[in-house]
Amino acid sequence: MPKGVPNRRYSAEFKVKVIETMRAEGLNYSEADRRFGIESHTLLPIWARIYLAEGPEGFSVERRGHSGSGRPLKRVSPDREKELLAQVQRLEAENRYLKKLQALVLEDEPRQRKKRG
């Protein structure tokens, strides 16, 4: 595809129609590409794999980006969420403490050198 031309997006309904037509009529990937005007030869094998694994519902899941799984996020129980928030607060307090400690140590180093030297 030439530079500056955006990628074409296909609806979930279109993908289901293409895969079901391929299966019903025994079309191979290249025949289906030509028949439905799909320019990328890599899309149909991906769509077929999704359709076989998840059925037509698999096309309604957003798959772009780096997640790779395409599954929705798991919900965390309210108790677990409270535990995690408390842990985050403890760790933030620890970080603040360590930063202050480091600043004090760096501030005290020149004094220690003078005493030694």
C-alpha positions in Angstrom: 0.0 0.0 0.0 1.5 3.4 -0.9 2.6 5.8 1.8 -0.1 8.1 3.2 -2.9 5.7 2.5 -4.7 4.7 5.8 -5.3 1.0 6.5 -8.8 -0.1 5.7 -10.9 -1.3 8.6 -13.5 -4.1 8.2 -16.6 -4.4 10.3 -17.2 -7.6 12.4 -20.3 -8.3 10.2 -18.2 -8.2 7.1 -15.6 -10.5 8.5 -18.3 -13.0 9.5 -19.8 -12.8 6.0 -16.5 -13.4 4.3 -15.5 -16.4 6.5 -19.0 -18.0 6.3 -19.1 -17.6 2.5 -15.6 -19.1 2.3 -16.7 -22.1 4.3 -20.1 -22.5 2.5 -18.7 -22.2 -1.0 -15.3 -23.8 -0.4 -13.3 -20.7 -1.5 -9.6 -20.5 -0.7 -8.0 -17.3 0.7 -7.0 -15.8 -2.7 -10.4 -16.4 -4.2 -12.1 -14.8 -1.3 -9.7 -11.9 -1.4 -10.6 -11.2 -5.0 -14.3 -11.7 -4.5 -14.6 -9.3 -1.5 -11.9 -6.8 -2.6 -9.6 -7.5 0.3 -6.1 -6.1 -0.6 -4.1 -7.7 2.2 -3.4 -11.4 1.8 -2.6 -11.9 5.5 -6.1 -10.9 6.9 -8.2 -13.9 5.9 -6.0 -16.5 7.6 -6.1 -14.4 10.8 -9.9 -14.0 10.5 -10.4 -17.7 9.9 -8.3 -18.5 13.0 -10.3 -16.1 15.1 -13.6 -17.5 13.8 -12.6 -21.1 14.5 -11.3 -20.3 18.0 -14.0 -17.9 19.2 -16.8 -17.9 16.7 -18.5 -14.8 15.3 -18.2 -13.1 18.7 -14.4 -13.1 18.4 -14.6 -10.2 15.9 -16.2 -7.8 18.3 -13.1 -7.8 20.5 -10.6 -4.9 19.9 -7.3 -6.5 19.0 -5.1 -3.5 18.0 -2.2 -2.5 20.2 0.4 -4.4 22.2 -1.8 -6.5 24.5 -1.8 -9.4 22.1 -4.4 -11.4 23.9 -7.5 -9.4 22.8 -9.3 -10.5 26.0 -11.1 -8.0 28.2 -9.4 -7.1 31.5 -10.3 -9.2 34.6 -12.2 -7.5 37.3 -10.6 -7.4 40.7 -12.6 -8.1 43.9 -13.2 -5.0 46.1 -11.2 -6.7 49.0 -8.2 -7.3 46.6 -8.5 -3.8 45.3 -8.3 -2.4 48.9 -5.2 -4.5 49.5 -3.5 -3.3 46.4 -4.3 0.3 47.1 -2.9 0.0 50.7 0.2 -1.7 49.2 0.7 1.2 46.8 0.4 3.7 49.6 3.0 1.9 51.7 5.4 1.7 48.8 4.9 5.4 48.0 5.6 6.3 51.6 8.7 4.0 51.5 9.9 5.7 48.4 9.5 9.2 49.9 11.4 8.0 53.0 14.3 6.6 51.0 14.5 9.7 48.9 14.8 11.8 52.0 17.3 9.4 53.5 19.4 9.6 50.3 19.3 13.4 50.3 20.5 13.4 53.9 23.3 11.0 53.2 24.5 13.0 50.2 24.2 16.2 52.2 26.3 14.7 55.0 29.1 13.3 52.8 31.1 16.6 52.5 31.1 17.0 56.3 32.4 13.4 56.7 35.2 14.1 54.2 36.3 17.2 56.1 36.4 15.3 59.4 38.6 12.6 57.8 40.8 14.9 55.9 
